Amino acid sequence: MKKESNHAFSIELRSKEFLRNVMISNSAEERVFVEGFLGELKEVNLVEGAMLELKGSNGVLRIDLKEEEFAKLFQPISTWKRIECKADAQEKSSRG
C-alpha cells in the first residue's frame, strides 16, 4: 500500500464502551469494519491544512485530508449527492 495514494485515519475513543462493532473478515476480500460513537460533536478542525479532525464527547476521528481536497469535496450542501436507505425509498414510492 502506497502512503501517498491513500488517506490515513485514526480513531481514538475514551472507552471501549463507545465501540459498537469491529469486524475483520476471514474471506479473500480481507475487509475490515469499525463502528462506534463519537458522541456529541464538539469541534471540527482542519489541523495545519493537512488533517480533518472531528472531536466528539466520546472521542476523536482524524483523517489525512489536505485543505484543497477538503474544499473540493465539501461544496455547498445543495451540490451533495443524497444517499437514501432502502426504507426511505420504499416509503416515498408507497406515498406517490
N, C-alpha and C positions, 0 to 999 in steps of 0.2 A: 504494500500500500504506500503510495507516494504522499508524503505530508503536504506538499504544496498543492496537490489537486483535491484535497479533502478539507472539510471544516471540522476541526476538533471541537469536542464539547466536554463539559464536566457537570456533574450533578452532586451537590453537597446538601444533605438533609440533616436536620438537627437530631433526628431519632429514626430508628428503623420502623417505628410505628407509622411514619409518613410514606413508607414504601409500600405500594399496593401489590406490585407484581414484578417479578424478574423471571424471564424465561429464556433459556438457552437451548436451542433446538439440537437434536441429535441427527437431524436429517442432513443430506448433502448440501442443502442451501445454507446451513450454518447461520440461521437468523438469530438475532438477539432482540428481546423486547424488554424495556424498562418503563414502569409506570408508577407514578406516585403523586403526592400532593405538595405543591409549593405553598399552599395556604393563601391568605390574603396578599395580593400583590402590593408591595411597599414601594419599590423603586424599579425603574428601568434605566440602565446606564449604557452608554457606549464608551467603554474604557479605552483610552489612548487611541481612539479611532480604529481599533482593531478587534474589539471583543464586545459582543452584546451580553449584558448581564441582567438577568431578571431575578430580583430579590423578593422573596415571599416571606411570610411569617414562619414557615417551616423549613426554608432552605433557599439555595441559590442555584440557578441554571446559568451556565456560561457557554457561549457559542462563539467560536472563532469567526468573526464576520467583520470585514472592513467597512468603513464608513460609506464608501462608494457602492458596495454591494447592498448595504442596508438601504440606502437611498433608492437604488434601483428596484429592490424587492418590495419596499414598503411605500408604495404610491398611495394616493388618496383612496380611502375605503371604497369609493364609487367604482374604482377600477379593479377591485379584488374579485376573484372568482368565488362564488358561493358554493360550498360543498354541502349538499344536503344528505342527510341519512335516509335510508330506505323508508322509515316510518314517516318522515316529513313528506316525501314524495307521494306515498300512498294516501296520506291524509289529504293532500292537495287534490289528487285525482278523484277521490271519493266526494269531495265538495263540488268539483267542477264538472 
